[in-house]
Amino acid sequence: MVKKFLFDTWYGALVALASVSAVLLGAIVADGYLGVRGNIAWNVLSFSLFLAWIAACVTLLAAIFVSLFRRRWLRALLQVLLGGLLLGGFLVAFMMACVLGTLFGPSEDHFADELAIPAELEADIVVPGDHAGSPFDSADVYDDDFARVVFAALKKEGGDDPTVTCDLSALSELVHSRRDDLMAYLARHPGWWLHEDCGRLCATRRWRNKGVWNHPLHGNYSGNTTKHDFAQDFDVWQKTTYFQTRTTIGFLFSPFGRDRGAECGPISTASADVAKGNLESFRSGVRFGDKDFCVEVIEESPTRERRITNAALAFLKDEFQSLTNLPPDTIVRGPDEFTLRNGMQPGIYNLVLRINPGEPGLVYLKAFEATKGTRLSEGRLKGASNERIGWSNDPEEKFLYENEFTIYEGDWGKPYAARIEVWFCPDSGRTERKLMERVCKIEGWMR
């Protein structure tokens, strides 16, 4: 009976696909409206619905094949036309459901409605400090060598030639012959954020903002080369001074969830594929390397000439000639440090640590509501907060951990106490251990 309904009639498979599509769309709207995204049980349900939708599509294709095999041409044509209309309508409804669920549904999850910070915690609770600096700051706030090289390049008048020249032979030699030395250098250097993204090891360049190393989301630095003078036309100033850039090294691929390998060899000259970006600027992303590593430089700037890209690649050429040119603040002697700062919105935080795990491994965060022990942002926090940092046998030597993370439970204006735990996973395979913890006053992020 089921086989006849699904395959031997012209409407069975369509009914199955329409039914699963309606349930899936309802789940998307409910996800945004109820604010349950990130809940493991809900993710399993959503994924199951998606698999059911794929199965319904396959069933429709099988029904069309049966009709064609039996030479029922009119039925097959009807199934193709109605199936195409249904799938097209589903795509439109899917986009609308995402918008409705995310924008028009209430973003409050009411997690913190009944929570209060206990009086016994108020004396020692960590209150986040001011934001370390905006990624939209102008050049004068950055004081590390890499940022200075970028801004020096932007001060030169740009032309129309998008040629990029690269010599990463020193880095290539390190990757293939001295990988352990390279990883130790990237972990120790405060200007490199060595982390794992979607299972990929990558190093993203940090900039130092008024003496504080910090990186914005995904390492994309945006801003203006000069401060705005009120005598200047704002639109003209924006278009002529705006930039955005990111420099990363991926092992094997470019980072942040993309399977993109190197387009050009480690020693090569190429013409960057330049496209129009924001504010009438020009955007490009070039990748150099081989099968084992990929250096990617993203640039958006007012001219077609790739001034930032060439400057960044030239800096890397010089940097990896020697692994001894570490900045003075690579190691700080003294006790452990824990500095929590507000991010760009409530619920987003920047954490700076000075610690020494005593061996190579991965540092990451766990978070719990302090009074009931509820795990916070369990499905996301480790991936967002992990970093491989420096270490030594001298416990007085402290190395930088710096990361931006988001707590999704709770609403703006409803602070509560959360225990932020710093965990370490050794490369040796020994049991993970907790390095430190602090109780902090936080809010949840709202869409």
LUMRO-66532 format. One record per residue (C-alpha): x, y, z. Coordinates in Angstrom, 2 decimals, decimal comma. Each point is the difference from the previous one (the first is absolute). Layout:
REM LUMRO-66532
site x=X	y=Y	z=Z
...
***
This chain:
REM LUMRO-66532
site x=0,00	y=0,00	z=0,00
site x=2,81	y=2,43	z=0,95
site x=1,96	y=-0,89	z=-3,14
site x=-3,05	y=0,59	z=-2,19
site x=-0,72	y=3,33	z=1,71
site x=3,55	y=1,30	z=-0,36
site x=1,00	y=-1,32	z=-3,41
site x=-3,03	y=-1,14	z=-2,00
site x=-2,08	y=3,15	z=0,36
site x=0,80	y=3,45	z=-1,32
site x=-0,53	y=1,72	z=3,35
site x=1,40	y=-2,33	z=2,70
site x=3,60	y=1,16	z=-0,08
site x=-1,12	y=3,63	z=-0,26
site x=-2,16	y=-0,39	z=3,12
site x=2,98	y=-1,45	z=1,89
site x=2,29	y=2,83	z=-1,09
site x=-2,58	y=2,69	z=0,75
site x=-0,70	y=-1,42	z=3,47
site x=3,64	y=-0,18	z=1,04
site x=0,67	y=3,47	z=-1,50
site x=-2,83	y=1,51	z=2,06
site x=1,29	y=-1,59	z=3,22
site x=3,56	y=1,12	z=-0,73
site x=-1,08	y=3,59	z=-0,69
site x=-2,00	y=0,02	z=3,22
site x=3,06	y=-1,19	z=1,90
site x=2,11	y=2,82	z=-1,46
site x=-2,52	y=2,62	z=1,10
site x=-0,30	y=-1,60	z=3,44
site x=3,77	y=-0,09	z=0,31
site x=0,27	y=3,76	z=-0,44
site x=-3,15	y=0,79	z=1,98
site x=0,82	y=-2,13	z=3,04
site x=3,72	y=0,73	z=0,00
site x=0,98	y=-3,68	z=0,30
site x=2,83	y=0,06	z=-2,55
site x=3,07	y=-1,66	z=1,48
site x=-2,03	y=-2,44	z=2,12
site x=1,33	y=-3,49	z=-0,75
site x=-3,41	y=-1,74	z=0,01
site x=-1,42	y=2,62	z=-2,33
site x=3,00	y=-0,31	z=-2,31
site x=-0,54	y=-3,77	z=-0,20
site x=-3,69	y=0,54	z=-0,82
site x=0,81	y=2,61	z=-2,66
site x=2,61	y=-2,23	z=-1,59
site x=-2,45	y=-2,93	z=-0,02
site x=-2,59	y=2,16	z=-1,75
site x=2,59	y=1,03	z=-2,56
site x=0,84	y=-3,66	z=-0,68
site x=-3,72	y=-0,72	z=-0,36
site x=-0,26	y=2,83	z=-2,53
site x=2,90	y=-1,47	z=-1,99
site x=-1,73	y=-3,42	z=0,10
site x=-3,23	y=1,60	z=-1,29
site x=1,91	y=1,60	z=-2,89
site x=1,57	y=-3,37	z=-0,84
site x=-3,47	y=-1,59	z=0,14
site x=-1,31	y=2,55	z=-2,49
site x=2,89	y=-0,71	z=-2,36
site x=-0,65	y=-3,73	z=0,35
site x=-3,70	y=0,54	z=-0,83
site x=0,95	y=1,96	z=-3,12
site x=2,41	y=-2,77	z=-1,02
site x=-2,75	y=-2,63	z=0,46
site x=-2,35	y=2,03	z=-2,19
site x=2,65	y=0,37	z=-2,70
site x=0,91	y=-3,68	z=0,20
site x=-3,67	y=-0,92	z=-0,52
site x=-0,28	y=2,54	z=-2,83
site x=-2,67	y=2,00	z=1,78
site x=1,24	y=3,22	z=-1,55
site x=-2,86	y=2,26	z=1,07
site x=0,25	y=-1,12	z=3,61
site x=3,76	y=0,52	z=-0,04
site x=-0,43	y=3,48	z=-1,47
site x=-2,56	y=0,92	z=2,66
site x=2,28	y=-1,30	z=2,75
site x=2,95	y=2,01	z=-1,35
site x=-2,03	y=3,21	z=-0,35
site x=-1,75	y=-0,26	z=3,36
site x=3,19	y=-1,15	z=1,71
site x=1,89	y=2,98	z=-1,44
site x=-2,71	y=2,40	z=1,15
site x=0,02	y=-1,56	z=3,46
site x=3,79	y=0,17	z=0,33
site x=0,07	y=3,59	z=-1,28
site x=-2,72	y=0,98	z=2,44
site x=1,87	y=-1,75	z=2,78
site x=3,16	y=2,03	z=-0,68
site x=-1,95	y=3,27	z=0,11
site x=-1,83	y=-1,08	z=3,15
site x=3,30	y=-1,13	z=1,54
site x=1,52	y=3,46	z=-0,41
site x=-3,13	y=1,65	z=1,38
site x=-0,08	y=-2,41	z=2,94
site x=3,61	y=0,81	z=0,86
site x=-0,79	y=3,72	z=-0,04
site x=-3,23	y=-0,36	z=1,98
site x=1,51	y=-2,36	z=2,52
site x=3,09	y=2,09	z=0,57
site x=-1,21	y=3,59	z=-0,27
site x=-3,67	y=0,06	z=0,91
site x=-0,06	y=-2,66	z=2,68
site x=0,85	y=1,17	z=3,51
site x=3,70	y=-0,55	z=0,63
site x=-0,37	y=-0,19	z=3,78
site x=0,51	y=-3,49	z=1,37
site x=-0,93	y=1,00	z=3,61
site x=2,90	y=-2,09	z=1,31
site x=0,98	y=2,60	z=2,60
site x=-3,48	y=1,21	z=1,00
site x=0,13	y=-1,73	z=3,39
site x=3,74	y=0,17	z=0,53
site x=1,71	y=2,33	z=2,46
site x=3,61	y=0,45	z=0,97
site x=0,36	y=-1,40	z=3,56
site x=1,20	y=2,49	z=2,59
site x=2,92	y=-2,24	z=0,97
site x=1,36	y=0,22	z=-3,57
site x=-0,27	y=3,74	z=-0,48
site x=3,25	y=0,85	z=1,78
site x=2,20	y=-2,21	z=-2,19
site x=-1,94	y=-0,10	z=-3,25
site x=1,87	y=1,11	z=-3,13
site x=-1,73	y=2,91	z=-1,71
site x=0,99	y=0,33	z=-3,69
site x=2,03	y=3,08	z=-0,81
site x=-0,38	y=2,34	z=-2,94
site x=0,40	y=-1,22	z=-3,53
site x=3,72	y=-0,22	z=-0,83
site x=-0,44	y=1,82	z=-3,27
site x=-2,17	y=0,09	z=-3,04
site x=1,13	y=-1,72	z=-3,21
site x=-1,15	y=3,23	z=-1,66
site x=2,62	y=2,08	z=1,79
site x=2,38	y=2,09	z=-2,08
site x=3,69	y=-0,69	z=-0,49
site x=1,29	y=1,88	z=3,03
site x=-1,30	y=-2,55	z=2,53
site x=2,03	y=-2,94	z=-1,35
site x=3,57	y=-0,42	z=1,21
site x=1,34	y=-3,34	z=-1,25
site x=2,44	y=-0,42	z=-2,88
site x=-2,42	y=-1,81	z=-2,31
site x=-2,70	y=2,69	z=0,32
site x=2,58	y=2,73	z=-0,57
site x=1,08	y=-1,68	z=-3,24
site x=-3,61	y=-0,16	z=-1,17
site x=-0,67	y=3,66	z=0,70
site x=3,29	y=1,08	z=-1,52
site x=-1,06	y=-1,74	z=-3,21
site x=-3,40	y=1,70	z=0,05
site x=1,59	y=3,42	z=0,31
site x=1,52	y=-0,46	z=-3,46
site x=-2,13	y=1,07	z=-2,92
site x=-1,52	y=-3,11	z=-1,55
site x=-0,10	y=-0,79	z=-3,70
site x=-1,93	y=-2,36	z=-2,26
site x=2,43	y=-2,94	z=-0,20
site x=-1,32	y=-2,97	z=2,07
site x=3,22	y=-2,02	z=-0,30
site x=1,02	y=-1,85	z=3,18
site x=3,52	y=-1,32	z=0,56
site x=0,70	y=-2,68	z=2,56
site x=3,06	y=-1,77	z=1,38
site x=-0,94	y=-2,42	z=2,79
site x=2,96	y=-2,31	z=-0,47
site x=1,06	y=0,42	z=3,63
site x=-3,48	y=-0,90	z=1,26
site x=-0,15	y=-2,95	z=-2,41
site x=3,28	y=-1,31	z=1,38
site x=-1,35	y=0,25	z=3,55
site x=-3,25	y=-1,77	z=-0,89
site x=1,78	y=-2,93	z=-1,64
site x=3,20	y=-0,33	z=2,03
site x=-0,49	y=1,75	z=3,36
site x=-3,73	y=-0,21	z=0,63
site x=0,35	y=-0,41	z=3,79
site x=2,18	y=3,12	z=0,20
site x=-2,50	y=1,94	z=-2,10
site x=-2,96	y=-1,06	z=2,15
site x=1,87	y=0,88	z=3,19
site x=0,77	y=3,44	z=-1,42
site x=-3,60	y=0,67	z=-1,09
site x=-1,29	y=-1,15	z=3,39
site x=2,39	y=2,24	z=1,95
site x=-0,23	y=3,11	z=-2,18
site x=-2,79	y=2,26	z=1,31
site x=-0,55	y=1,33	z=-3,53
site x=-1,19	y=-3,40	z=-1,22
site x=-3,28	y=-1,60	z=1,04
site x=0,68	y=-3,73	z=-0,54
site x=-3,32	y=-1,81	z=0,17
site x=-2,17	y=-2,73	z=-1,44
site x=-2,95	y=0,96	z=-2,18
site x=-2,41	y=-2,72	z=-1,17
site x=2,77	y=-2,53	z=0,63
site x=2,57	y=1,99	z=-1,96
site x=3,14	y=1,35	z=1,62
site x=0,61	y=3,62	z=-0,94
site x=1,88	y=3,08	z=1,14
site x=-1,64	y=3,42	z=-0,27
site x=1,96	y=3,20	z=0,40
site x=-0,88	y=2,17	z=3,01
site x=0,57	y=3,73	z=0,29
site x=0,89	y=1,84	z=3,18
site x=-2,40	y=2,78	z=0,95
site x=1,47	y=2,51	z=2,47
site x=2,24	y=-2,67	z=1,52
site x=-2,68	y=-2,71	z=0,07
site x=0,04	y=-2,91	z=-2,43
site x=-3,51	y=-0,74	z=-1,22
site x=-1,74	y=-1,21	z=-3,12
site x=-3,53	y=0,67	z=-1,27
site x=-2,36	y=-2,70	z=-1,24
site x=1,81	y=-2,34	z=-2,43
site x=3,04	y=2,28	z=0,10
site x=-1,43	y=2,56	z=-2,43
site x=1,39	y=3,45	z=0,75
site x=-2,01	y=2,88	z=-1,44
site x=0,43	y=3,71	z=0,47
site x=1,38	y=3,18	z=-1,46
site x=3,56	y=1,10	z=-0,58
site x=-0,63	y=3,42	z=1,55
site x=-2,38	y=1,51	z=2,52
site x=-2,95	y=1,89	z=-1,37
site x=0,37	y=3,75	z=-0,04
site x=-3,37	y=1,72	z=0,32
site x=1,12	y=2,39	z=-2,71
site x=0,11	y=-2,96	z=-2,40
site x=-2,95	y=-1,37	z=-1,90
site x=-0,76	y=-3,23	z=1,87
site x=-0,92	y=-2,05	z=-3,06
site x=3,16	y=1,01	z=-1,83
site x=2,10	y=-0,77	z=3,09
site x=-1,59	y=-3,44	z=0,33
site x=0,57	y=-0,93	z=-3,63
site x=3,61	y=1,17	z=-0,09
site x=1,19	y=-1,33	z=3,38
site x=-2,03	y=-3,18	z=0,60
site x=1,77	y=-3,35	z=0,11
site x=-0,57	y=-3,58	z=1,10
site x=2,55	y=-2,77	z=0,21
site x=0,84	y=-3,37	z=1,48
site x=3,17	y=-2,08	z=-0,19
site x=-0,14	y=-3,71	z=0,76
site x=2,02	y=-3,18	z=-0,39
site x=-2,00	y=-3,18	z=-0,44
site x=1,25	y=-3,56	z=0,42
site x=-1,05	y=-1,36	z=-2,56
site x=-2,73	y=2,36	z=-1,17
site x=-1,01	y=3,61	z=0,50
site x=-1,88	y=0,24	z=3,32
site x=-3,54	y=0,78	z=1,16
site x=-1,84	y=-2,94	z=-1,50
site x=1,16	y=0,19	z=-3,60
site x=1,77	y=-2,75	z=-1,92
site x=2,10	y=2,36	z=-2,06
site x=3,58	y=-0,86	z=-0,71
site x=2,81	y=2,14	z=-1,36
site x=-0,47	y=1,37	z=-3,51
site x=3,64	y=0,94	z=-0,49
site x=3,29	y=-1,47	z=1,12
site x=1,97	y=1,32	z=2,99
site x=2,29	y=1,95	z=-2,36
site x=-2,06	y=1,63	z=-2,72
site x=-1,51	y=3,12	z=-1,50
site x=-3,70	y=0,17	z=-0,78
site x=-2,68	y=2,48	z=-0,93
site x=-2,55	y=0,22	z=2,79
site x=-3,63	y=-0,64	z=-0,95
site x=-1,39	y=3,39	z=1,03
site x=-3,74	y=0,64	z=0,38
site x=-2,08	y=2,91	z=1,21
site x=-0,45	y=0,09	z=3,77
site x=-1,57	y=2,37	z=2,50
site x=0,14	y=3,79	z=-0,37
site x=1,15	y=-0,28	z=-3,63
site x=3,17	y=-1,76	z=1,16
site x=1,71	y=-3,00	z=-1,58
site x=0,05	y=-3,41	z=1,66
site x=2,23	y=-3,02	z=-0,54
site x=1,19	y=-3,17	z=1,67
site x=3,23	y=-1,60	z=-1,19
site x=1,43	y=-3,33	z=1,18
site x=3,57	y=-1,23	z=-0,26
site x=1,52	y=-3,29	z=1,13
site x=-0,03	y=-3,67	z=-0,89
site x=-1,72	y=-3,23	z=1,04
site x=1,03	y=0,47	z=3,65
site x=-0,75	y=3,68	z=0,72
site x=-1,88	y=2,97	z=-1,36
site x=0,69	y=3,67	z=0,73
site x=-3,06	y=2,13	z=-0,72
site x=-0,11	y=3,78	z=0,04
site x=-3,36	y=1,73	z=-0,31
site x=0,05	y=3,66	z=-0,96
site x=-2,66	y=2,62	z=-0,57
site x=1,33	y=3,47	z=-0,75
site x=-0,70	y=3,04	z=-2,23
site x=2,28	y=-0,91	z=-2,93
site x=0,56	y=-3,05	z=-2,18
site x=3,64	y=-0,14	z=1,04
site x=0,36	y=-2,61	z=2,75
site x=2,04	y=2,08	z=2,39
site x=-1,00	y=-1,87	z=3,17
site x=0,43	y=-3,42	z=-1,61
site x=3,51	y=0,71	z=-1,25
site x=1,01	y=1,58	z=3,30
site x=-1,34	y=-2,93	z=2,03
site x=1,73	y=-2,60	z=-2,17
site x=3,28	y=1,95	z=0,15
site x=-0,30	y=0,12	z=3,80
site x=-0,53	y=-3,79	z=0,17
site x=3,01	y=-0,56	z=-2,25
site x=2,22	y=1,86	z=2,47
site x=-1,69	y=-1,39	z=3,14
site x=0,53	y=-3,66	z=-0,85
site x=3,62	y=0,45	z=-0,97
site x=0,63	y=-0,20	z=3,73
site x=-2,11	y=-1,25	z=2,87
site x=1,82	y=2,07	z=2,60
site x=-1,62	y=3,40	z=-0,56
site x=-2,67	y=-0,33	z=2,69
site x=-1,45	y=3,23	z=1,44
site x=1,01	y=1,01	z=3,55
site x=-3,45	y=-0,84	z=1,43
site x=0,13	y=-3,61	z=-1,20
site x=0,77	y=-1,10	z=3,56
site x=-1,21	y=1,79	z=3,13
site x=1,32	y=-1,13	z=3,37
site x=-2,30	y=-0,14	z=3,00
site x=-3,33	y=-1,50	z=1,08
site x=-2,73	y=-1,19	z=-2,33
site x=-2,14	y=2,76	z=-1,49
site x=-3,72	y=-0,02	z=-0,87
site x=-1,41	y=3,07	z=-1,77
site x=-3,56	y=-0,02	z=-1,33
site x=-1,20	y=2,84	z=-2,23
site x=-3,29	y=0,80	z=-1,65
site x=-0,26	y=-0,62	z=-3,71
site x=-1,90	y=1,95	z=-2,61
site x=-3,38	y=-1,06	z=1,46
site x=-1,19	y=-1,39	z=3,35
site x=0,58	y=-3,73	z=0,13
site x=3,18	y=0,25	z=-2,08
site x=3,22	y=0,07	z=2,03
site x=3,73	y=0,16	z=-0,49
site x=2,12	y=-2,00	z=2,43
site x=3,73	y=0,57	z=0,46
site x=2,01	y=-2,44	z=2,11
site x=3,62	y=-0,28	z=0,94
site x=0,63	y=-3,64	z=0,91
site x=2,52	y=-2,80	z=-0,45
site x=-1,36	y=-3,53	z=-0,43
site x=3,53	y=-1,45	z=0,20
site x=-0,36	y=-2,10	z=-3,18
site x=-1,39	y=0,30	z=-3,52
site x=-3,74	y=-0,34	z=-0,47
site x=-3,31	y=1,73	z=-0,55
site x=-1,60	y=2,54	z=2,33
site x=-3,77	y=0,52	z=-0,14
site x=-2,89	y=1,25	z=2,13
site x=-3,00	y=-1,51	z=1,73
site x=-2,76	y=2,12	z=1,57
site x=-2,67	y=-0,77	z=2,60
site x=-2,74	y=2,01	z=1,65
site x=1,44	y=0,46	z=3,48
site x=-3,02	y=-0,80	z=2,22
site x=-1,49	y=-3,05	z=-1,75
site x=2,98	y=-1,26	z=-1,97
site x=-1,78	y=0,09	z=-3,38
site x=2,50	y=-0,41	z=-2,85
site x=0,10	y=3,06	z=-2,25
site x=0,45	y=0,02	z=-3,78
site x=1,20	y=-3,58	z=0,14
site x=-0,20	y=-0,69	z=-3,71
site x=1,96	y=3,10	z=-1,03
site x=2,37	y=1,19	z=2,68
site x=2,90	y=-2,42	z=-0,48
site x=0,15	y=0,62	z=-3,74
site x=-0,12	y=3,77	z=0,49
site x=2,45	y=0,24	z=2,90
site x=2,79	y=-2,48	z=-0,76
site x=3,60	y=1,10	z=-0,40
site x=3,41	y=-1,65	z=0,07
site x=2,23	y=2,18	z=2,16
site x=3,64	y=0,10	z=1,07
site x=1,44	y=-1,85	z=2,95
site x=3,26	y=-0,53	z=1,87
site x=1,42	y=-1,95	z=2,94
site x=0,21	y=3,20	z=2,06
site x=-3,42	y=0,47	z=1,67
site x=0,72	y=3,71	z=0,52
site x=-0,01	y=0,59	z=-3,75
site x=-3,47	y=0,80	z=-1,33
site x=-1,20	y=-0,11	z=-3,60
site x=-2,90	y=1,71	z=-1,71
site x=-3,43	y=-1,51	z=-0,55
site x=-2,45	y=2,40	z=-1,64
site x=-3,36	y=-0,77	z=-1,45
site x=-3,47	y=1,30	z=-0,72
site x=-2,97	y=-2,15	z=0,97
site x=-3,79	y=0,29	z=0,27
site x=-2,39	y=-1,21	z=2,70
site x=-3,40	y=-0,62	z=-1,59
site x=-2,10	y=-0,73	z=3,11
site x=-1,67	y=3,06	z=1,47
site x=-1,21	y=3,39	z=-1,15
site x=1,40	y=3,51	z=-0,13
site x=-0,52	y=1,94	z=3,21
site x=-0,34	y=-3,15	z=2,12
site x=3,45	y=-0,71	z=1,47
site x=0,75	y=-3,20	z=1,87
site x=3,00	y=-1,82	z=1,44
site x=1,89	y=-2,43	z=-2,22
site x=3,01	y=-2,13	z=0,87
site x=2,56	y=0,22	z=-2,80
site x=2,38	y=-2,97	z=0,10
site x=3,29	y=-0,19	z=-1,90
site x=0,81	y=-3,55	z=-1,12
site x=3,11	y=-1,54	z=-1,52
site x=0,21	y=-3,05	z=-2,26
site x=3,64	y=-1,24	z=-0,15
site x=1,52	y=-1,26	z=-3,24
site x=1,48	y=-2,86	z=2,02
site x=-3,41	y=-1,65	z=0,28
site x=-0,17	y=0,38	z=3,75
site x=-3,31	y=0,90	z=1,65
site x=-1,30	y=3,53	z=-0,58
site x=0,33	y=2,29	z=2,99
site x=-1,43	y=3,29	z=1,19
site x=2,51	y=2,82	z=0,22
site x=-2,14	y=2,65	z=1,71
site x=-3,52	y=1,28	z=0,46
site x=-1,69	y=3,29	z=0,84
site x=-3,58	y=0,99	z=0,71
site x=-0,98	y=2,84	z=-2,32
site x=-2,95	y=2,33	z=-0,41
site x=-1,33	y=-0,51	z=-3,50
site x=-3,03	y=0,39	z=-2,24
site x=-1,17	y=-2,22	z=-2,84
site x=0,22	y=1,06	z=-3,63
site x=-3,27	y=0,70	z=-1,82
site x=-0,54	y=-0,22	z=-3,75
***
